[in-house]
Amino acid sequence: MDRNPSPPPPGRDKEEEEEVAGGDCIGSTVYSKHWLFGVLSGLIQIVSPENTKSSSDDEEQLTELDEEMENEICRVWDMSMDEDVALFLQEFNAPDIFMGVLAKSKCPRLREICVGILGNMACFQEICVSISSDKNLGQVLLHCLYDSDPPTLLETSRLLLTCLSQAEVASVWVERIQEHPAIYDSICFIMSSSTNVDLLVKVGEVVDKLFDLDEKLMLEWVRNGAAQPLDQPQEESEEQPVFRLVPCILEAAKQVRSENPEWLDVYMHILQLLTTVDDGIQAIVHCPDTGKDIWNLLFDLVCHEFCQSDDPPIILQEQKTVLASVFSVLSAIYASQTEQEYLKIEKVDLPLIDSLIRVLQNMEQCQKKPENSAESNTEETKRTDLTQDDFHLKILKDILCEFLSNIFQALTKTVAQGVKEGQLSKQKCSSAFQNLLPFYSPVVEDFIKILREVDKALADDLEKNFPSLKVQT
């Protein structure tokens, strides 16, 4: 089988060679139609009935891919990122060929490559709509989520995320996933047991997208117990584990953090979405041990990992979205008014105040505009980007201020300790007040009353700096 590009047959003059090469090219590329036909024909042969009905001696051939075929099909995988090639594959009914491979082949590498090619093809809207409208292909692809091969699971997740990101077909995939409860088990198993961080991040992105698209599905998964896979043999189903969503999310987050905390964004956002519904809050707070573990993880992230005192203020631009999610979840748990030991105010208030004020101070630095700077006359596109950054920072600021006000309202016993240790210094209190006023004036006024009992001079200084405060003495 000729490799791409196919060498021209001998004996043709230059003009004829150019005419043949031009007719054999796929679209405006230099890729050969003839060569691609050959590769796809080879795939058809692999899963043809005479090849799939093999004896036990040929079992290895069913699970191992010939090196030459692997090289050829990997080239197709690379080529499929080109729209002309993807459209040509669609025209040649390549998705049907790949569906046959996925339905019949036991070779993990071949299955991974076929799903990967479909994932590349789905990046183009016309093809994504076509793939999504094929019910049989959709069933086969969802069945790939039950696979035990991490690379195949990674490519399947990438394909699903691509389709879920296309507004025209997203609802089709959400509906299909709702019709297959066993997918919940498969995804929970991956999150709770995989050590492949690339896979965990991609699966997390799929879950995040699903929850963002459909609150009903999110609630079903939050309330879910065990769902027996539809293709699971009865004799193997007796001791299936009961998966709970929140502990599985926690395990995945821990694994991702161990490799790179910056990749935690997606799992923090999943937790944030859960806190938007009461069942989600209850699942986090009241799950034995898990609530404490989630609080400790997030508490440690804001106190010792993200936006630390020795980081440059500009780091906030990189961490603003993950910080918004983390503080939002912490605030929701804190405001749930549970009697959990790990939420006792005297144990968490001062470190949280320190972290909240530090982020607010960094935000002030990030939002300072240099005077008479050449950047003040930037073009419209740059102003738009800046506005988008400001929008995300505003969301973060709103979350921080609400959380800080809740802590201030509960703050009584540890004010003296905070003044002594510096968490409630004049500078930090001023930063807090500057952000809390005027929307949280009653909270600040009540705090000043408590502070006056501990340090009258500090309270008086703060009142002078913020004359809008009318504290009754």
BELPERA-V16658 format. One record per backbone hydrogen bond with DSSP energy under -0.5 kcal/mol. NH is the residue of the N-H (numbers start at 1). CO is the residue of the C=O. Records with the same first field share a line. If there is no record, write none. Layout:
NH->CO + CO
This chain:
12->9
17->13
18->14
19->15
20->16
21->17
22->18
23->19
24->20
25->21 + 22
26->31
27->25
29->26
33->24
36->32
37->33
38->34
39->35
40->36
41->37
42->38
43->39
44->40
45->41
46->42
47->43
48->45
51->48
52->48
53->49
54->52
58->55
59->56
61->58
62->58 + 59
63->59
64->60
70->66
71->67
72->68
73->69
74->70
75->71
76->72
77->73
78->74
79->75
80->76
81->78
82->79
86->82
87->83
88->84
89->85
90->86
91->87
92->88
93->90
94->89
96->93
97->93
98->94
99->95
100->96
101->97
102->98
103->99
104->100
105->101
106->62
108->106
111->107
112->108
113->109
114->110
115->111
116->112
117->113
118->114
119->115
120->116
121->117
122->118
123->120
124->121
125->123
127->124
128->124
129->125
130->126
131->127
132->128
133->129
134->130 + 131
135->133
138->134
139->135
140->136
141->137
142->138
143->139
144->140 + 141
145->142
146->143
147->144
150->148
153->149
154->150
155->151
156->152
157->153
158->154
159->155
160->156
161->157
162->158
163->159
164->160
165->161
166->163
167->165
169->166
170->166
172->169
173->169
174->170
175->171
176->172
177->173
178->174
179->175
180->177
183->180
184->181
185->181
186->182
187->183
188->184
189->185
190->186
191->187
192->188
193->189
194->190
197->195
200->196
201->197
202->198
203->199
204->200
205->201
206->202
207->203
208->204
209->205
210->206
211->207
212->208
213->209
214->210
218->214
219->215
220->216
221->217
222->218
223->219
224->220
232->229
236->233
237->234
240->237
243->241
248->244
249->245
250->246
251->247
252->248
253->249
254->250
255->251
256->252
257->253
258->254
259->255 + 256
260->256
263->260
264->261
265->262
266->263
268->264
269->265
270->266
271->267
272->268
273->269
274->270
275->271
276->273
277->274
281->277
282->278
283->279
284->280
285->281
286->282
288->286
290->288
291->287
293->289
294->290
295->291
296->292
297->293
298->294
299->295
300->296
301->297
302->298
303->299
304->300
305->300 + 301
306->301
311->308
315->312
316->313
317->314
318->314 + 315
319->315
320->316
323->319
324->320
325->321
326->322
327->323
328->324
329->325
330->326
331->327
332->328
333->329
334->330
335->331
336->333
337->334
343->340
344->341
347->344
348->344 + 345
349->345
352->348
353->349
354->350
355->351
356->352
357->353
358->354
359->355
360->356
361->357
362->358
363->359
364->360
365->361
366->362
367->363
368->364 + 365
373->370
376->373
377->374
378->375
382->379
383->379
384->380
385->381
386->382
387->383
388->384
389->385
390->386
391->387
392->388
393->389
394->390
395->391
396->392
397->393
398->394
399->395
400->396
401->397
402->398
403->399
404->400
405->401
406->402
407->403
408->404
409->405
410->406 + 407
411->407 + 408
412->410
415->412
418->414
419->415
420->416
421->417
422->418
423->418
424->418
425->422
429->425
430->426
431->427
432->428
433->429
434->430
435->431
436->432
437->433
440->436
441->438
444->440
445->441
446->442
447->443
448->444
449->445
450->446
451->447
452->448
453->449 + 450
454->450 + 451
455->451
459->455
460->456
461->457
462->458
463->459
464->460
465->461
466->462
469->466
471->469
472->470
473->471
